[in-house]
Amino acid sequence: MVRVLDFLGLLFYCALIYWLSDQETLPTPHLFENQDKVIHFGAYFVMGLFAWRSFKHLISTPIILALVSIVFCSLYGVSDEWHQSFVVGRVSDVVDWLADTSGAIAGVFFLHKLPKQQD
């Protein structure tokens, strides 16, 4: 059951990011320059956590698990930027994708360094 919930969590989170990317604008106050990069980093940090939790049911080698989780998030980030290139009011940005990938790396690294727990 935990396996199914982990995969559903990742699926719903990806759907949420897709939906947010499909909006012309997001209701976020402008607090500082490049805050969107911080938002991208945070969103993909969380996605990295979801990806790790989902793929750990399929992959037992920690380094392979980390790489697969990061690659998944990075590729989703690429597809998200491509998707945004078709949305009126949005732009596709390589630096956003780098923030996405960096966030995923940080999230996966965070879980990789946590003490191992039994499910």
C-alpha positions as CSV (number, residue, x, y, z in Angstrom):
1,M,0.0,0.0,0.0
2,V,2.9,2.4,0.8
3,R,4.3,1.8,-2.7
4,V,1.0,2.8,-4.3
5,L,0.7,5.9,-2.1
6,D,4.3,6.9,-3.0
7,F,3.7,6.6,-6.7
8,L,0.3,8.5,-6.4
9,G,2.1,11.2,-4.5
10,L,4.6,11.7,-7.3
11,L,1.9,11.5,-10.0
12,F,-0.3,14.1,-8.3
13,Y,2.7,16.4,-7.6
14,C,3.7,16.2,-11.3
15,A,0.1,17.0,-12.2
16,L,0.2,20.0,-9.9
17,I,3.3,21.3,-11.5
18,Y,1.8,20.8,-14.9
19,W,-1.3,22.7,-13.9
20,L,0.6,25.6,-12.4
21,S,2.8,25.8,-15.5
22,D,-0.4,26.0,-17.6
23,Q,-1.5,29.2,-15.9
24,E,-0.7,32.6,-17.6
25,T,0.5,34.0,-14.3
26,L,0.8,32.8,-10.7
27,P,-0.4,34.9,-7.8
28,T,3.0,35.3,-6.1
29,P,4.1,38.7,-4.8
30,H,7.4,40.0,-6.2
31,L,9.7,40.1,-3.2
32,F,13.2,40.0,-4.7
33,E,14.9,39.5,-8.1
34,N,15.0,36.0,-9.4
35,Q,12.6,34.7,-6.7
36,D,11.2,32.4,-9.4
37,K,14.4,30.5,-9.4
38,V,14.0,29.9,-5.6
39,I,10.5,28.8,-6.2
40,H,11.6,26.4,-9.0
41,F,14.4,25.1,-6.7
42,G,11.9,24.5,-3.9
43,A,9.3,22.9,-6.1
44,Y,11.8,20.4,-7.5
45,F,13.4,19.8,-4.1
46,V,9.9,18.4,-3.1
47,M,9.7,16.5,-6.4
48,G,13.1,15.0,-5.6
49,L,11.7,13.7,-2.3
50,F,8.6,12.3,-4.0
51,A,10.7,10.7,-6.8
52,W,13.1,9.1,-4.2
53,R,10.2,7.7,-2.2
54,S,8.6,6.3,-5.4
55,F,11.6,4.7,-7.0
56,K,13.0,3.2,-3.8
57,H,10.4,0.5,-4.2
58,L,12.0,-0.5,-7.5
59,I,15.7,0.3,-7.0
60,S,17.7,-0.9,-4.0
61,T,21.2,0.5,-4.9
62,P,21.3,4.0,-3.3
63,I,23.5,5.6,-5.9
64,I,21.3,4.3,-8.8
65,L,18.2,5.3,-6.9
66,A,19.6,8.8,-6.5
67,L,20.6,9.1,-10.2
68,V,17.2,7.8,-11.4
69,S,15.4,10.2,-9.2
70,I,17.5,13.2,-10.3
71,V,17.2,12.2,-14.0
72,F,13.5,11.8,-13.7
73,C,13.1,15.3,-12.1
74,S,15.4,16.9,-14.6
75,L,13.6,15.4,-17.6
76,Y,10.3,16.5,-16.1
77,G,11.8,20.0,-15.7
78,V,12.8,20.0,-19.4
79,S,9.3,18.9,-20.4
80,D,7.8,21.6,-18.1
81,E,9.9,24.3,-19.7
82,W,8.9,23.1,-23.1
83,H,5.2,23.0,-22.1
84,Q,5.6,26.6,-20.8
85,S,6.9,27.7,-24.2
86,F,3.3,27.2,-25.5
87,V,1.5,28.9,-22.7
88,V,0.5,32.6,-23.3
89,G,2.2,34.8,-20.8
90,R,4.9,32.2,-19.9
91,V,8.4,31.7,-21.2
92,S,10.8,28.8,-21.3
93,D,14.0,29.4,-19.5
94,V,17.1,27.2,-19.3
95,V,18.0,28.8,-15.9
96,D,14.6,27.7,-14.6
97,W,15.5,24.2,-15.7
98,L,18.9,24.5,-13.9
99,A,17.0,25.6,-10.7
100,D,14.7,22.6,-11.1
101,T,17.5,20.2,-11.5
102,S,19.5,21.7,-8.6
103,G,16.4,21.5,-6.4
104,A,16.0,17.8,-7.2
105,I,19.6,17.1,-6.5
106,A,19.3,18.8,-3.1
107,G,16.1,16.9,-2.3
108,V,17.6,13.6,-3.2
109,F,20.9,14.4,-1.4
110,F,18.8,15.3,1.7
111,L,17.0,11.9,1.7
112,H,20.2,10.0,0.8
113,K,21.9,11.5,3.9
114,L,19.0,10.8,6.3
115,P,19.5,7.8,8.6
116,K,18.0,4.7,7.0
117,Q,14.6,3.7,8.3
118,Q,12.5,0.6,7.9
119,D,9.1,0.9,6.1
